[in-house]
């Protein structure tokens, strides 16, 4: 969709019938010329439909005020933050005296859910506005830091995966670094620096501090939830959509950002319904908006450290000392790619060694040579994506073929890409560098030859371990730590009820598992989405029983 078509979607005029629907729940207010309807950084801001006059949308994150658009009669304010509960990214100002319909965020979510036609128009407009904003040179959150800093990489990845518009200032490329630091009154040791839309300056912030400052961390206000979902990967997000849309009070607890391991995929081409493919982060963003549209609460970063099962409902324990009570729990914590068992690997993480290949990591390749380790689909997708950014890509595989572990469409794409070199029966045997990774040594296990390669980055996709170290002993796992569910519980003799366990139910009744964390699951995005959706049906059965 070109900019003109996108603009038409982003700024439609509501029909009289649509305005009547909004008028049923709205109040009418008048604002004088220059009055602020909401400001950038405001939380719980209102949705406005212009009845008479005009409302301008402005932003000043670059230091100078810039008018993004002006809404006239029949047009409306807001973007995707209206549904996600995030702070406003721009400011709305009355141009002349104006009269507007005023709707709260909660009332807007009800309209979007209850009126599919109007809801689709508003939702499409909100998404298109965010796309136009990001393409317009919008500065948003500013991140000042070195490309060789692990904290800078962590912050950029956190913002990117949580869909927060930001601009990165690489201090390694700034000749005026001294003046820049003087402007923000910081020293080089205080970097990285994050400047929020509210002009709050954070020095070396943690993910928790970022989440709170940027409104990503949402409050959990219910005394008990029907369904608490631990993990916001494809399985968790699918369960959130179905659970919330079917009337369950649903909360999603995510340790880092929505998307899970799938968010490391730059392009998923075999997901049904998307013949042109979509990135893992796009899939996560759409699912997140969809779940929140139906009223699910999604909060991050929140780390679950335990679960108490001794009495009544499960009590989910969080790392900040708080607790969440749930009638049912879905564990969808997924799995993490394993580290290479090589000296200095942990030292270089986020300073040249990465476990995801997104635009954040690709921007640091700078036409250099990169190495991708792994023979599965994730490694293949990463190699293809990085080939557009790096001068050369070496795909390092221990086996003697990719055919057994990688989809044929990826194999064909790799063979057609000139700057991808597949290195079979090869392993990474060493890493070296000063402040960041500079070289890796490749060992050919067939010939015993070794080659030292200067690299911009190393990407690792070599199998995964489940996030289950926090589980209580009552929930049975297999020898690898994956959660045992369904019929296998009876086969192991650990199921204690007369009824058979539901397919995705764990050894603790009312607690379910879906996606990569579950033993015997199919490690595919579509399968995880299916399991997350299915889990909600079993939750309903359990609650009825």
Buried (B, 14 or more C-beta within 10 A) or exposed (E): EEEEEBBEBBBBEBEEEBBEBBBEBBEEBEBEEEBEBBBBBBEEBBBBBBBEBBBBBBBBBEEEEBEBBBBBBBBBBBBBBBBBBBBBBBBBBBBEEBBBBBBBBEBBBBBBBEBEEBBEBBBEBBBBBBBBBEEEEBBBBBBBBBBBBBBBBBBBBBBBBBBBBBBBBBBEEEEEBEEBBEEBEBEEEBBBBBBBBBEEBBBBBBBBBBBBBBBBBBEBEBEEBBBBBBBBBBBBBBBBBBBBBBEBBBBBBBBBBBBBBBBBBBBBBBBEEEEEBBBBBBBBBBBBBBBBBBBBBBBBBBBBEBBBBEEEBBBBBBBEEEEBBBBBBBBBBBBBBBBBEBEBBEBBBBBBBBBBBBEBBBEBBEEBBBBBBBBBBBBBBBBBBBBEBBEBBBBBBBEEEBEEBBBEEBBEBBEEBEBBBBBBBBBBBBBBBEEBBBBBBBBBEEEEEEEEBEBBBBBBBBEBBBBBEBBBEEBBBBEEBBBBBBBBBEEEEBBEEEEEBBBBBBBBBBBBBBBBBBBEBEBBBBBBBBBBBBBBBBBBEBEEE
